[in-house]
Amino acid sequence: MSVHDEIRQFIIDNFLMGQDSDSLKDDSSFLEEGVIDSTGVLELVGFLEENYEIKVEDEELIPENLDSIKNICSYLESKLSG
């Protein structure tokens, strides 16, 4: 399973409860769409740190990194290659 697919599946399973996953686009804003709240961001960070063995720094907790599947994939790519 690709990183993209893993992230997408995590979001669907944990925040959409498997519902209406067809409407979730790679660039859909989680905050604007009401998919994830502040507690959800912490869950997401925990998932990323555990599964990809990275540390998400406080200054990295910004929408540009974590507010869509596309943003998360780009963020992970830079963290894993850096």
Summary of the structure (lengths in Angstrom):
residues: 82
radius of gyration: 11.7
end to end distance: 22.1
largest distance: 35.2
contacts: 210
relative contact order: 0.18
helix: 66%
strand: 0%
